[in-house]
Amino acid sequence: MEEGTVVQVSAMTGWIIGVSYLKDRGYQCWIVNPDLDVLSDGTFYTTSSAAMSAGRTFVERYR
């Protein structure tokens, strides 16, 4: 398993949205939901803001 670096974290009521950076792959979003499940869309983004936007969109749809 590759080691990534957490570059950004945001919280919404009951949810945590994070962005990690993996060398040579890019940025990936992950979400911790109210049941404490950790979810990811498996997509790598070229910018941290694109990854965070994807995470926020996910949360907005499933809140």
Jmol script that loads the backbone (N, CA, C; Angstrom):
load data "model"
ATOM      1  N   MET A   1       0.842  -1.179   0.000  1.00  0.00           N
ATOM      2  CA  MET A   1       0.000   0.000   0.000  1.00  0.00           C
ATOM      3  C   MET A   1       0.885   1.238   0.000  1.00  0.00           C
ATOM      4  N   GLU A   2       0.530   2.178  -0.833  1.00  0.00           N
ATOM      5  CA  GLU A   2       1.287   3.415  -0.901  1.00  0.00           C
ATOM      6  C   GLU A   2       0.978   4.307   0.282  1.00  0.00           C
ATOM      7  N   GLU A   3       1.959   5.073   0.684  1.00  0.00           N
ATOM      8  CA  GLU A   3       1.754   6.028   1.763  1.00  0.00           C
ATOM      9  C   GLU A   3       1.436   7.383   1.153  1.00  0.00           C
ATOM     10  N   GLY A   4       0.347   7.973   1.609  1.00  0.00           N
ATOM     11  CA  GLY A   4      -0.059   9.280   1.115  1.00  0.00           C
ATOM     12  C   GLY A   4       0.094  10.335   2.187  1.00  0.00           C
ATOM     13  N   THR A   5      -0.095  11.554   1.784  1.00  0.00           N
ATOM     14  CA  THR A   5      -0.030  12.685   2.693  1.00  0.00           C
ATOM     15  C   THR A   5      -1.387  13.374   2.715  1.00  0.00           C
ATOM     16  N   VAL A   6      -1.928  13.580   3.898  1.00  0.00           N
ATOM     17  CA  VAL A   6      -3.184  14.323   4.021  1.00  0.00           C
ATOM     18  C   VAL A   6      -2.865  15.799   3.789  1.00  0.00           C
ATOM     19  N   VAL A   7      -3.563  16.412   2.836  1.00  0.00           N
ATOM     20  CA  VAL A   7      -3.285  17.806   2.506  1.00  0.00           C
ATOM     21  C   VAL A   7      -4.425  18.756   2.869  1.00  0.00           C
ATOM     22  N   GLN A   8      -5.625  18.209   3.074  1.00  0.00           N
ATOM     23  CA  GLN A   8      -6.762  19.081   3.373  1.00  0.00           C
ATOM     24  C   GLN A   8      -7.852  18.266   4.056  1.00  0.00           C
ATOM     25  N   VAL A   9      -8.488  18.865   5.061  1.00  0.00           N
ATOM     26  CA  VAL A   9      -9.599  18.228   5.761  1.00  0.00           C
ATOM     27  C   VAL A   9     -10.683  19.274   5.958  1.00  0.00           C
ATOM     28  N   SER A  10     -11.921  18.868   5.752  1.00  0.00           N
ATOM     29  CA  SER A  10     -13.068  19.739   5.948  1.00  0.00           C
ATOM     30  C   SER A  10     -14.147  18.936   6.669  1.00  0.00           C
ATOM     31  N   ALA A  11     -14.952  19.602   7.478  1.00  0.00           N
ATOM     32  CA  ALA A  11     -16.010  18.902   8.212  1.00  0.00           C
ATOM     33  C   ALA A  11     -17.355  19.561   7.951  1.00  0.00           C
ATOM     34  N   MET A  12     -18.353  18.721   7.819  1.00  0.00           N
ATOM     35  CA  MET A  12     -19.741  19.139   7.736  1.00  0.00           C
ATOM     36  C   MET A  12     -20.454  18.337   8.817  1.00  0.00           C
ATOM     37  N   THR A  13     -21.551  18.766   9.311  1.00  0.00           N
ATOM     38  CA  THR A  13     -22.224  18.089  10.407  1.00  0.00           C
ATOM     39  C   THR A  13     -22.338  16.590  10.133  1.00  0.00           C
ATOM     40  N   GLY A  14     -21.647  15.786  10.958  1.00  0.00           N
ATOM     41  CA  GLY A  14     -21.681  14.337  10.834  1.00  0.00           C
ATOM     42  C   GLY A  14     -20.751  13.741   9.798  1.00  0.00           C
ATOM     43  N   TRP A  15     -20.060  14.552   9.026  1.00  0.00           N
ATOM     44  CA  TRP A  15     -19.214  14.078   7.932  1.00  0.00           C
ATOM     45  C   TRP A  15     -17.831  14.713   8.014  1.00  0.00           C
ATOM     46  N   ILE A  16     -16.820  13.985   7.573  1.00  0.00           N
ATOM     47  CA  ILE A  16     -15.474  14.530   7.402  1.00  0.00           C
ATOM     48  C   ILE A  16     -15.066  14.255   5.967  1.00  0.00           C
ATOM     49  N   ILE A  17     -14.533  15.269   5.315  1.00  0.00           N
ATOM     50  CA  ILE A  17     -14.053  15.141   3.940  1.00  0.00           C
ATOM     51  C   ILE A  17     -12.552  15.404   3.975  1.00  0.00           C
ATOM     52  N   GLY A  18     -11.799  14.505   3.390  1.00  0.00           N
ATOM     53  CA  GLY A  18     -10.354  14.673   3.364  1.00  0.00           C
ATOM     54  C   GLY A  18      -9.800  14.516   1.963  1.00  0.00           C
ATOM     55  N   VAL A  19      -8.630  15.102   1.772  1.00  0.00           N
ATOM     56  CA  VAL A  19      -7.910  14.967   0.505  1.00  0.00           C
ATOM     57  C   VAL A  19      -6.491  14.525   0.829  1.00  0.00           C
ATOM     58  N   SER A  20      -6.074  13.476   0.159  1.00  0.00           N
ATOM     59  CA  SER A  20      -4.713  12.967   0.306  1.00  0.00           C
ATOM     60  C   SER A  20      -3.980  13.102  -1.021  1.00  0.00           C
ATOM     61  N   TYR A  21      -2.656  13.183  -0.917  1.00  0.00           N
ATOM     62  CA  TYR A  21      -1.820  13.251  -2.121  1.00  0.00           C
ATOM     63  C   TYR A  21      -0.945  12.011  -2.174  1.00  0.00           C
ATOM     64  N   LEU A  22      -0.947  11.342  -3.312  1.00  0.00           N
ATOM     65  CA  LEU A  22      -0.075  10.198  -3.542  1.00  0.00           C
ATOM     66  C   LEU A  22       0.886  10.542  -4.679  1.00  0.00           C
ATOM     67  N   LYS A  23       2.160  10.427  -4.406  1.00  0.00           N
ATOM     68  CA  LYS A  23       3.181  10.758  -5.398  1.00  0.00           C
ATOM     69  C   LYS A  23       2.939   9.963  -6.681  1.00  0.00           C
ATOM     70  N   ASP A  24       3.088  10.610  -7.793  1.00  0.00           N
ATOM     71  CA  ASP A  24       2.928  10.023  -9.128  1.00  0.00           C
ATOM     72  C   ASP A  24       1.495   9.640  -9.484  1.00  0.00           C
ATOM     73  N   ARG A  25       0.516   9.912  -8.593  1.00  0.00           N
ATOM     74  CA  ARG A  25      -0.884   9.589  -8.902  1.00  0.00           C
ATOM     75  C   ARG A  25      -1.768  10.819  -8.820  1.00  0.00           C
ATOM     76  N   GLY A  26      -1.565  11.656  -7.822  1.00  0.00           N
ATOM     77  CA  GLY A  26      -2.363  12.861  -7.677  1.00  0.00           C
ATOM     78  C   GLY A  26      -3.130  12.892  -6.371  1.00  0.00           C
ATOM     79  N   TYR A  27      -4.228  13.618  -6.385  1.00  0.00           N
ATOM     80  CA  TYR A  27      -5.038  13.849  -5.193  1.00  0.00           C
ATOM     81  C   TYR A  27      -6.264  12.945  -5.203  1.00  0.00           C
ATOM     82  N   GLN A  28      -6.623  12.478  -4.022  1.00  0.00           N
ATOM     83  CA  GLN A  28      -7.773  11.591  -3.891  1.00  0.00           C
ATOM     84  C   GLN A  28      -8.629  12.066  -2.719  1.00  0.00           C
ATOM     85  N   CYS A  29      -9.947  12.067  -2.904  1.00  0.00           N
ATOM     86  CA  CYS A  29     -10.834  12.445  -1.806  1.00  0.00           C
ATOM     87  C   CYS A  29     -11.291  11.209  -1.059  1.00  0.00           C
ATOM     88  N   TRP A  30     -11.542  11.384   0.214  1.00  0.00           N
ATOM     89  CA  TRP A  30     -12.110  10.326   1.042  1.00  0.00           C
ATOM     90  C   TRP A  30     -13.065  10.972   2.026  1.00  0.00           C
ATOM     91  N   ILE A  31     -14.026  10.200   2.458  1.00  0.00           N
ATOM     92  CA  ILE A  31     -15.105  10.726   3.291  1.00  0.00           C
ATOM     93  C   ILE A  31     -15.318   9.779   4.459  1.00  0.00           C
ATOM     94  N   VAL A  32     -15.550  10.337   5.635  1.00  0.00           N
ATOM     95  CA  VAL A  32     -15.978   9.559   6.794  1.00  0.00           C
ATOM     96  C   VAL A  32     -17.425   9.960   7.049  1.00  0.00           C
ATOM     97  N   ASN A  33     -18.341   8.987   6.945  1.00  0.00           N
ATOM     98  CA  ASN A  33     -19.756   9.300   7.105  1.00  0.00           C
ATOM     99  C   ASN A  33     -20.187   9.181   8.571  1.00  0.00           C
ATOM    100  N   PRO A  34     -21.435   9.498   8.894  1.00  0.00           N
ATOM    101  CA  PRO A  34     -21.892   9.439  10.286  1.00  0.00           C
ATOM    102  C   PRO A  34     -21.788   8.050  10.924  1.00  0.00           C
ATOM    103  N   ASP A  35     -21.740   6.988  10.120  1.00  0.00           N
ATOM    104  CA  ASP A  35     -21.576   5.633  10.645  1.00  0.00           C
ATOM    105  C   ASP A  35     -20.100   5.258  10.801  1.00  0.00           C
ATOM    106  N   LEU A  36     -19.211   6.220  10.539  1.00  0.00           N
ATOM    107  CA  LEU A  36     -17.756   6.058  10.616  1.00  0.00           C
ATOM    108  C   LEU A  36     -17.192   5.130   9.541  1.00  0.00           C
ATOM    109  N   ASP A  37     -17.931   4.991   8.426  1.00  0.00           N
ATOM    110  CA  ASP A  37     -17.408   4.279   7.259  1.00  0.00           C
ATOM    111  C   ASP A  37     -16.497   5.237   6.503  1.00  0.00           C
ATOM    112  N   VAL A  38     -15.382   4.744   6.001  1.00  0.00           N
ATOM    113  CA  VAL A  38     -14.487   5.553   5.183  1.00  0.00           C
ATOM    114  C   VAL A  38     -14.743   5.189   3.727  1.00  0.00           C
ATOM    115  N   LEU A  39     -15.081   6.191   2.940  1.00  0.00           N
ATOM    116  CA  LEU A  39     -15.457   5.992   1.538  1.00  0.00           C
ATOM    117  C   LEU A  39     -14.536   6.785   0.623  1.00  0.00           C
ATOM    118  N   SER A  40     -14.319   6.265  -0.565  1.00  0.00           N
ATOM    119  CA  SER A  40     -13.551   6.978  -1.585  1.00  0.00           C
ATOM    120  C   SER A  40     -14.136   6.628  -2.945  1.00  0.00           C
ATOM    121  N   ASP A  41     -14.081   7.572  -3.871  1.00  0.00           N
ATOM    122  CA  ASP A  41     -14.582   7.274  -5.219  1.00  0.00           C
ATOM    123  C   ASP A  41     -13.523   6.587  -6.074  1.00  0.00           C
ATOM    124  N   GLY A  42     -12.309   6.464  -5.570  1.00  0.00           N
ATOM    125  CA  GLY A  42     -11.248   5.778  -6.299  1.00  0.00           C
ATOM    126  C   GLY A  42     -10.627   6.579  -7.423  1.00  0.00           C
ATOM    127  N   THR A  43     -11.060   7.811  -7.584  1.00  0.00           N
ATOM    128  CA  THR A  43     -10.564   8.665  -8.661  1.00  0.00           C
ATOM    129  C   THR A  43      -9.404   9.517  -8.160  1.00  0.00           C
ATOM    130  N   PHE A  44      -8.400   9.715  -9.007  1.00  0.00           N
ATOM    131  CA  PHE A  44      -7.299  10.620  -8.688  1.00  0.00           C
ATOM    132  C   PHE A  44      -7.486  11.901  -9.484  1.00  0.00           C
ATOM    133  N   TYR A  45      -7.305  13.028  -8.817  1.00  0.00           N
ATOM    134  CA  TYR A  45      -7.518  14.352  -9.409  1.00  0.00           C
ATOM    135  C   TYR A  45      -6.190  15.078  -9.532  1.00  0.00           C
ATOM    136  N   THR A  46      -6.135  16.032 -10.462  1.00  0.00           N
ATOM    137  CA  THR A  46      -4.887  16.762 -10.680  1.00  0.00           C
ATOM    138  C   THR A  46      -4.678  17.876  -9.658  1.00  0.00           C
ATOM    139  N   THR A  47      -5.766  18.327  -9.008  1.00  0.00           N
ATOM    140  CA  THR A  47      -5.629  19.373  -7.995  1.00  0.00           C
ATOM    141  C   THR A  47      -6.369  18.976  -6.725  1.00  0.00           C
ATOM    142  N   SER A  48      -5.923  19.532  -5.607  1.00  0.00           N
ATOM    143  CA  SER A  48      -6.590  19.250  -4.338  1.00  0.00           C
ATOM    144  C   SER A  48      -7.986  19.859  -4.302  1.00  0.00           C
ATOM    145  N   SER A  49      -8.161  20.990  -4.958  1.00  0.00           N
ATOM    146  CA  SER A  49      -9.484  21.623  -4.963  1.00  0.00           C
ATOM    147  C   SER A  49     -10.499  20.788  -5.750  1.00  0.00           C
ATOM    148  N   ALA A  50     -10.069  20.133  -6.811  1.00  0.00           N
ATOM    149  CA  ALA A  50     -10.971  19.257  -7.564  1.00  0.00           C
ATOM    150  C   ALA A  50     -11.368  18.048  -6.719  1.00  0.00           C
ATOM    151  N   ALA A  51     -10.425  17.501  -5.982  1.00  0.00           N
ATOM    152  CA  ALA A  51     -10.724  16.360  -5.109  1.00  0.00           C
ATOM    153  C   ALA A  51     -11.676  16.776  -3.990  1.00  0.00           C
ATOM    154  N   MET A  52     -11.448  17.933  -3.374  1.00  0.00           N
ATOM    155  CA  MET A  52     -12.318  18.415  -2.303  1.00  0.00           C
ATOM    156  C   MET A  52     -13.715  18.696  -2.846  1.00  0.00           C
ATOM    157  N   SER A  53     -13.803  19.251  -4.024  1.00  0.00           N
ATOM    158  CA  SER A  53     -15.103  19.519  -4.642  1.00  0.00           C
ATOM    159  C   SER A  53     -15.876  18.223  -4.856  1.00  0.00           C
ATOM    160  N   ALA A  54     -15.196  17.181  -5.290  1.00  0.00           N
ATOM    161  CA  ALA A  54     -15.848  15.885  -5.482  1.00  0.00           C
ATOM    162  C   ALA A  54     -16.369  15.344  -4.153  1.00  0.00           C
ATOM    163  N   GLY A  55     -15.589  15.495  -3.099  1.00  0.00           N
ATOM    164  CA  GLY A  55     -16.024  15.050  -1.779  1.00  0.00           C
ATOM    165  C   GLY A  55     -17.220  15.822  -1.268  1.00  0.00           C
ATOM    166  N   ARG A  56     -17.201  17.122  -1.448  1.00  0.00           N
ATOM    167  CA  ARG A  56     -18.330  17.952  -1.011  1.00  0.00           C
ATOM    168  C   ARG A  56     -19.594  17.613  -1.796  1.00  0.00           C
ATOM    169  N   THR A  57     -19.451  17.377  -3.089  1.00  0.00           N
ATOM    170  CA  THR A  57     -20.610  17.003  -3.915  1.00  0.00           C
ATOM    171  C   THR A  57     -21.207  15.699  -3.422  1.00  0.00           C
ATOM    172  N   PHE A  58     -20.364  14.732  -3.097  1.00  0.00           N
ATOM    173  CA  PHE A  58     -20.844  13.455  -2.578  1.00  0.00           C
ATOM    174  C   PHE A  58     -21.652  13.659  -1.297  1.00  0.00           C
ATOM    175  N   VAL A  59     -21.103  14.425  -0.377  1.00  0.00           N
ATOM    176  CA  VAL A  59     -21.781  14.650   0.909  1.00  0.00           C
ATOM    177  C   VAL A  59     -23.108  15.360   0.697  1.00  0.00           C
ATOM    178  N   GLU A  60     -23.136  16.373  -0.143  1.00  0.00           N
ATOM    179  CA  GLU A  60     -24.376  17.113  -0.398  1.00  0.00           C
ATOM    180  C   GLU A  60     -25.472  16.197  -0.954  1.00  0.00           C
ATOM    181  N   ARG A  61     -25.098  15.244  -1.764  1.00  0.00           N
ATOM    182  CA  ARG A  61     -26.081  14.320  -2.359  1.00  0.00           C
ATOM    183  C   ARG A  61     -26.613  13.306  -1.370  1.00  0.00           C
ATOM    184  N   TYR A  62     -25.794  12.925  -0.388  1.00  0.00           N
ATOM    185  CA  TYR A  62     -26.175  11.833   0.512  1.00  0.00           C
ATOM    186  C   TYR A  62     -26.484  12.254   1.935  1.00  0.00           C
ATOM    187  N   ARG A  63     -26.532  13.541   2.208  1.00  0.00           N
ATOM    188  CA  ARG A  63     -26.872  14.025   3.554  1.00  0.00           C
ATOM    189  C   ARG A  63     -28.323  13.893   3.811  1.00  0.00           C
TER     190      ARG A  63
END
end "model"
wireframe off; spacefill off
backbone 0.3
color backbone group
